[in-house]
Amino acid sequence: MFILTVSGDYAVPVTCRLADGNTNDDPAHIPTWDALCELTGRSDFLYVADCKAASEEAMGHIHRGGGRFVT
């Protein structure tokens, strides 16, 4: 699985990482969001993700961290 994060302005690649091909992508959003917070030094950006981020765990983690999300 190739996990690519791009910026909202012109889709500039920001981070990427690889996981095994048979990895469940549901839990991938929490470490991705955490890495973006660490990289940017903030948590108030808008995290846009596919339906796999629409889990209670992922949305709760982002919300508790002060983030915003659309899924």
N, CA, C and O atoms as CSV, one atom per row, in Angstrom:
chain,resi,resn,atom,element,x,y,z
A,1,MET,N,N,0.847,-1.154,0.000
A,1,MET,CA,C,0.000,0.000,0.000
A,1,MET,C,C,0.901,1.228,0.000
A,1,MET,O,O,1.866,1.303,0.760
A,2,PHE,N,N,0.579,2.173,-0.848
A,2,PHE,CA,C,1.317,3.419,-0.974
A,2,PHE,C,C,0.458,4.516,-0.362
A,2,PHE,O,O,-0.643,4.782,-0.845
A,3,ILE,N,N,0.946,5.152,0.690
A,3,ILE,CA,C,0.197,6.185,1.392
A,3,ILE,C,C,0.839,7.524,1.054
A,3,ILE,O,O,1.946,7.826,1.498
A,4,LEU,N,N,0.132,8.314,0.269
A,4,LEU,CA,C,0.644,9.591,-0.215
A,4,LEU,C,C,-0.226,10.712,0.329
A,4,LEU,O,O,-1.452,10.657,0.233
A,5,THR,N,N,0.404,11.718,0.896
A,5,THR,CA,C,-0.301,12.891,1.395
A,5,THR,C,C,0.142,14.086,0.573
A,5,THR,O,O,1.336,14.329,0.397
A,6,VAL,N,N,-0.835,14.827,0.073
A,6,VAL,CA,C,-0.536,16.005,-0.742
A,6,VAL,C,C,-1.170,17.240,-0.112
A,6,VAL,O,O,-2.118,17.141,0.667
A,7,SER,N,N,-0.631,18.398,-0.464
A,7,SER,CA,C,-1.198,19.649,0.031
A,7,SER,C,C,-2.429,20.014,-0.782
A,7,SER,O,O,-2.610,19.537,-1.902
A,8,GLY,N,N,-3.266,20.858,-0.215
A,8,GLY,CA,C,-4.467,21.292,-0.903
A,8,GLY,C,C,-4.191,22.290,-2.004
A,8,GLY,O,O,-5.014,22.478,-2.900
A,9,ASP,N,N,-3.052,22.921,-1.945
A,9,ASP,CA,C,-2.723,23.894,-2.977
A,9,ASP,C,C,-1.827,23.257,-4.029
A,9,ASP,O,O,-0.623,23.108,-3.820
A,10,TYR,N,N,-2.408,22.891,-5.139
A,10,TYR,CA,C,-1.717,22.300,-6.293
A,10,TYR,C,C,-1.243,20.861,-6.076
A,10,TYR,O,O,-0.415,20.366,-6.840
A,11,ALA,N,N,-1.747,20.196,-5.063
A,11,ALA,CA,C,-1.465,18.777,-4.821
A,11,ALA,C,C,0.032,18.470,-4.748
A,11,ALA,O,O,0.497,17.480,-5.313
A,12,VAL,N,N,0.767,19.312,-4.060
A,12,VAL,CA,C,2.204,19.100,-3.879
A,12,VAL,C,C,2.402,17.965,-2.870
A,12,VAL,O,O,1.846,18.028,-1.773
A,13,PRO,N,N,3.175,16.934,-3.206
A,13,PRO,CA,C,3.415,15.844,-2.254
A,13,PRO,C,C,4.082,16.358,-0.976
A,13,PRO,O,O,5.041,17.128,-1.028
A,14,VAL,N,N,3.564,15.922,0.159
A,14,VAL,CA,C,4.087,16.340,1.454
A,14,VAL,C,C,4.777,15.173,2.154
A,14,VAL,O,O,5.904,15.317,2.626
A,15,THR,N,N,4.121,14.031,2.225
A,15,THR,CA,C,4.711,12.839,2.826
A,15,THR,C,C,4.258,11.606,2.054
A,15,THR,O,O,3.255,11.634,1.341
A,16,CYS,N,N,5.010,10.535,2.208
A,16,CYS,CA,C,4.576,9.242,1.683
A,16,CYS,C,C,5.222,8.148,2.523
A,16,CYS,O,O,6.278,8.341,3.126
A,17,ARG,N,N,4.570,7.012,2.544
A,17,ARG,CA,C,5.135,5.838,3.200
A,17,ARG,C,C,4.535,4.596,2.566
A,17,ARG,O,O,3.506,4.658,1.893
A,18,LEU,N,N,5.184,3.489,2.786
A,18,LEU,CA,C,4.753,2.220,2.218
A,18,LEU,C,C,4.343,1.265,3.327
A,18,LEU,O,O,4.908,1.285,4.420
A,19,ALA,N,N,3.363,0.438,3.037
A,19,ALA,CA,C,2.935,-0.626,3.950
A,19,ALA,C,C,2.732,-1.882,3.120
A,19,ALA,O,O,2.609,-1.810,1.897
A,20,ASP,N,N,2.698,-3.024,3.774
A,20,ASP,CA,C,2.456,-4.285,3.066
A,20,ASP,C,C,1.170,-4.188,2.256
A,20,ASP,O,O,0.231,-3.500,2.658
A,21,GLY,N,N,1.123,-4.863,1.138
A,21,GLY,CA,C,-0.040,-4.807,0.261
A,21,GLY,C,C,-1.321,-5.316,0.874
A,21,GLY,O,O,-2.405,-4.880,0.486
A,22,ASN,N,N,-1.225,-6.217,1.812
A,22,ASN,CA,C,-2.431,-6.748,2.435
A,22,ASN,C,C,-2.751,-6.052,3.763
A,22,ASN,O,O,-3.484,-6.594,4.590
A,23,THR,N,N,-2.201,-4.857,3.962
A,23,THR,CA,C,-2.451,-4.082,5.165
A,23,THR,C,C,-3.843,-3.467,5.102
A,23,THR,O,O,-4.243,-2.924,4.072
A,24,ASN,N,N,-4.575,-3.553,6.200
A,24,ASN,CA,C,-5.865,-2.897,6.288
A,24,ASN,C,C,-5.625,-1.395,6.337
A,24,ASN,O,O,-4.835,-0.929,7.158
A,25,ASP,N,N,-6.287,-0.627,5.479
A,25,ASP,CA,C,-6.009,0.806,5.441
A,25,ASP,C,C,-6.816,1.621,6.445
A,25,ASP,O,O,-6.604,2.830,6.544
A,26,ASP,N,N,-7.729,1.012,7.192
A,26,ASP,CA,C,-8.484,1.744,8.219
A,26,ASP,C,C,-7.567,2.416,9.242
A,26,ASP,O,O,-7.730,3.607,9.509
A,27,PRO,N,N,-6.613,1.693,9.819
A,27,PRO,CA,C,-5.778,2.320,10.852
A,27,PRO,C,C,-4.649,3.202,10.311
A,27,PRO,O,O,-3.871,3.743,11.097
A,28,ALA,N,N,-4.544,3.357,9.015
A,28,ALA,CA,C,-3.449,4.142,8.440
A,28,ALA,C,C,-3.613,5.642,8.664
A,28,ALA,O,O,-2.635,6.385,8.583
A,29,HIS,N,N,-4.814,6.090,8.939
A,29,HIS,CA,C,-5.058,7.533,9.032
A,29,HIS,C,C,-4.509,8.156,10.311
A,29,HIS,O,O,-4.081,9.311,10.288
A,30,ILE,N,N,-4.508,7.443,11.400
A,30,ILE,CA,C,-3.999,8.020,12.651
A,30,ILE,C,C,-2.509,8.314,12.567
A,30,ILE,O,O,-2.114,9.436,12.883
A,31,PRO,N,N,-1.655,7.375,12.159
A,31,PRO,CA,C,-0.235,7.713,12.051
A,31,PRO,C,C,0.044,8.754,10.963
A,31,PRO,O,O,0.994,9.528,11.079
A,32,THR,N,N,-0.771,8.778,9.913
A,32,THR,CA,C,-0.596,9.793,8.874
A,32,THR,C,C,-0.893,11.173,9.443
A,32,THR,O,O,-0.116,12.106,9.239
A,33,TRP,N,N,-2.003,11.312,10.151
A,33,TRP,CA,C,-2.363,12.597,10.743
A,33,TRP,C,C,-1.325,13.021,11.781
A,33,TRP,O,O,-0.925,14.184,11.824
A,34,ASP,N,N,-0.890,12.079,12.615
A,34,ASP,CA,C,0.143,12.388,13.619
A,34,ASP,C,C,1.430,12.882,12.960
A,34,ASP,O,O,2.043,13.839,13.433
A,35,ALA,N,N,1.836,12.238,11.878
A,35,ALA,CA,C,3.060,12.644,11.171
A,35,ALA,C,C,2.910,14.037,10.575
A,35,ALA,O,O,3.857,14.823,10.594
A,36,LEU,N,N,1.734,14.349,10.049
A,36,LEU,CA,C,1.500,15.684,9.492
A,36,LEU,C,C,1.527,16.750,10.588
A,36,LEU,O,O,2.038,17.850,10.374
A,37,CYS,N,N,0.981,16.427,11.752
A,37,CYS,CA,C,1.023,17.369,12.875
A,37,CYS,C,C,2.466,17.632,13.292
A,37,CYS,O,O,2.853,18.773,13.548
A,38,GLU,N,N,3.246,16.574,13.355
A,38,GLU,CA,C,4.654,16.724,13.738
A,38,GLU,C,C,5.425,17.524,12.685
A,38,GLU,O,O,6.227,18.396,13.021
A,39,LEU,N,N,5.178,17.222,11.428
A,39,LEU,CA,C,5.871,17.903,10.340
A,39,LEU,C,C,5.530,19.394,10.285
A,39,LEU,O,O,6.413,20.228,10.087
A,40,THR,N,N,4.249,19.725,10.461
A,40,THR,CA,C,3.811,21.118,10.332
A,40,THR,C,C,3.874,21.891,11.646
A,40,THR,O,O,3.870,23.122,11.648
A,41,GLY,N,N,3.931,21.165,12.765
A,41,GLY,CA,C,3.938,21.824,14.063
A,41,GLY,C,C,2.582,22.392,14.444
A,41,GLY,O,O,2.491,23.280,15.292
A,42,ARG,N,N,1.531,21.882,13.819
A,42,ARG,CA,C,0.184,22.357,14.113
A,42,ARG,C,C,-0.832,21.255,13.832
A,42,ARG,O,O,-0.499,20.238,13.224
A,43,SER,N,N,-2.059,21.457,14.271
A,43,SER,CA,C,-3.090,20.446,14.047
A,43,SER,C,C,-4.377,21.043,13.494
A,43,SER,O,O,-5.377,20.335,13.380
A,44,ASP,N,N,-4.376,22.310,13.151
A,44,ASP,CA,C,-5.608,22.961,12.727
A,44,ASP,C,C,-5.853,22.916,11.219
A,44,ASP,O,O,-6.710,23.640,10.713
A,45,PHE,N,N,-5.114,22.079,10.500
A,45,PHE,CA,C,-5.327,21.947,9.061
A,45,PHE,C,C,-6.528,21.033,8.798
A,45,PHE,O,O,-6.978,20.320,9.695
A,46,LEU,N,N,-7.030,21.058,7.593
A,46,LEU,CA,C,-8.150,20.212,7.198
A,46,LEU,C,C,-7.603,18.928,6.597
A,46,LEU,O,O,-6.895,18.956,5.590
A,47,TYR,N,N,-7.935,17.801,7.219
A,47,TYR,CA,C,-7.490,16.481,6.776
A,47,TYR,C,C,-8.617,15.883,5.934
A,47,TYR,O,O,-9.698,15.607,6.453
A,48,VAL,N,N,-8.374,15.683,4.649
A,48,VAL,CA,C,-9.373,15.128,3.733
A,48,VAL,C,C,-8.942,13.713,3.384
A,48,VAL,O,O,-7.816,13.490,2.940
A,49,ALA,N,N,-9.842,12.760,3.586
A,49,ALA,CA,C,-9.481,11.357,3.381
A,49,ALA,C,C,-10.670,10.568,2.837
A,49,ALA,O,O,-11.804,11.047,2.826
A,50,ASP,N,N,-10.387,9.362,2.392
A,50,ASP,CA,C,-11.440,8.495,1.890
A,50,ASP,C,C,-12.299,7.964,3.042
A,50,ASP,O,O,-12.095,8.333,4.199
A,51,CYS,N,N,-13.240,7.116,2.722
A,51,CYS,CA,C,-14.197,6.618,3.714
A,51,CYS,C,C,-13.547,5.794,4.817
A,51,CYS,O,O,-14.171,5.578,5.857
A,52,LYS,N,N,-12.333,5.333,4.630
A,52,LYS,CA,C,-11.662,4.544,5.660
A,52,LYS,C,C,-11.315,5.379,6.880
A,52,LYS,O,O,-11.048,4.824,7.946
A,53,ALA,N,N,-11.311,6.704,6.750
A,53,ALA,CA,C,-11.068,7.574,7.903
A,53,ALA,C,C,-12.347,7.796,8.706
A,53,ALA,O,O,-12.315,8.399,9.779
A,54,ALA,N,N,-13.463,7.313,8.190
A,54,ALA,CA,C,-14.747,7.505,8.869
A,54,ALA,C,C,-14.976,6.434,9.927
A,54,ALA,O,O,-16.035,5.808,9.978
A,55,SER,N,N,-13.984,6.237,10.756
A,55,SER,CA,C,-14.131,5.315,11.875
A,55,SER,C,C,-14.142,6.131,13.158
A,55,SER,O,O,-13.568,7.218,13.220
A,56,GLU,N,N,-14.790,5.604,14.165
A,56,GLU,CA,C,-14.860,6.313,15.441
A,56,GLU,C,C,-13.464,6.570,15.992
A,56,GLU,O,O,-13.194,7.630,16.558
A,57,GLU,N,N,-12.586,5.595,15.821
A,57,GLU,CA,C,-11.217,5.728,16.334
A,57,GLU,C,C,-10.458,6.860,15.628
A,57,GLU,O,O,-9.873,7.720,16.287
A,58,ALA,N,N,-10.470,6.858,14.295
A,58,ALA,CA,C,-9.718,7.870,13.538
A,58,ALA,C,C,-10.310,9.257,13.722
A,58,ALA,O,O,-9.581,10.211,13.991
A,59,MET,N,N,-11.625,9.380,13.581
A,59,MET,CA,C,-12.244,10.696,13.718
A,59,MET,C,C,-12.098,11.227,15.140
A,59,MET,O,O,-11.879,12.422,15.340
A,60,GLY,N,N,-12.221,10.340,16.129
A,60,GLY,CA,C,-12.042,10.754,17.520
A,60,GLY,C,C,-10.626,11.223,17.789
A,60,GLY,O,O,-10.418,12.219,18.483
A,61,HIS,N,N,-9.656,10.515,17.248
A,61,HIS,CA,C,-8.245,10.868,17.437
A,61,HIS,C,C,-7.955,12.257,16.856
A,61,HIS,O,O,-7.312,13.085,17.500
A,62,ILE,N,N,-8.428,12.495,15.655
A,62,ILE,CA,C,-8.200,13.785,15.008
A,62,ILE,C,C,-8.930,14.892,15.763
A,62,ILE,O,O,-8.368,15.963,15.991
A,63,HIS,N,N,-10.168,14.640,16.147
A,63,HIS,CA,C,-10.948,15.649,16.885
A,63,HIS,C,C,-10.301,15.983,18.230
A,63,HIS,O,O,-10.178,17.154,18.590
A,64,ARG,N,N,-9.890,14.957,18.968
A,64,ARG,CA,C,-9.250,15.191,20.272
A,64,ARG,C,C,-7.943,15.956,20.130
A,64,ARG,O,O,-7.533,16.672,21.044
A,65,GLY,N,N,-7.286,15.803,18.980
A,65,GLY,CA,C,-6.034,16.502,18.723
A,65,GLY,C,C,-6.216,17.916,18.207
A,65,GLY,O,O,-5.235,18.602,17.917
A,66,GLY,N,N,-7.454,18.360,18.089
A,66,GLY,CA,C,-7.717,19.714,17.616
A,66,GLY,C,C,-7.797,19.843,16.106
A,66,GLY,O,O,-7.773,20.949,15.568
A,67,GLY,N,N,-7.892,18.709,15.424
A,67,GLY,CA,C,-7.914,18.736,13.972
A,67,GLY,C,C,-9.314,18.823,13.403
A,67,GLY,O,O,-10.311,18.677,14.110
A,68,ARG,N,N,-9.357,19.067,12.102
A,68,ARG,CA,C,-10.600,19.080,11.349
A,68,ARG,C,C,-10.477,18.039,10.231
A,68,ARG,O,O,-9.377,17.789,9.738
A,69,PHE,N,N,-11.574,17.444,9.837
A,69,PHE,CA,C,-11.496,16.403,8.820
A,69,PHE,C,C,-12.754,16.373,7.959
A,69,PHE,O,O,-13.828,16.793,8.391
A,70,VAL,N,N,-12.608,15.878,6.752
A,70,VAL,CA,C,-13.686,15.580,5.841
A,70,VAL,C,C,-13.417,14.182,5.321
A,70,VAL,O,O,-12.314,13.884,4.864
A,71,THR,N,N,-14.415,13.335,5.388
A,71,THR,CA,C,-14.256,11.968,4.904
A,71,THR,C,C,-15.521,11.504,4.216
A,71,THR,O,O,-15.583,10.371,3.737
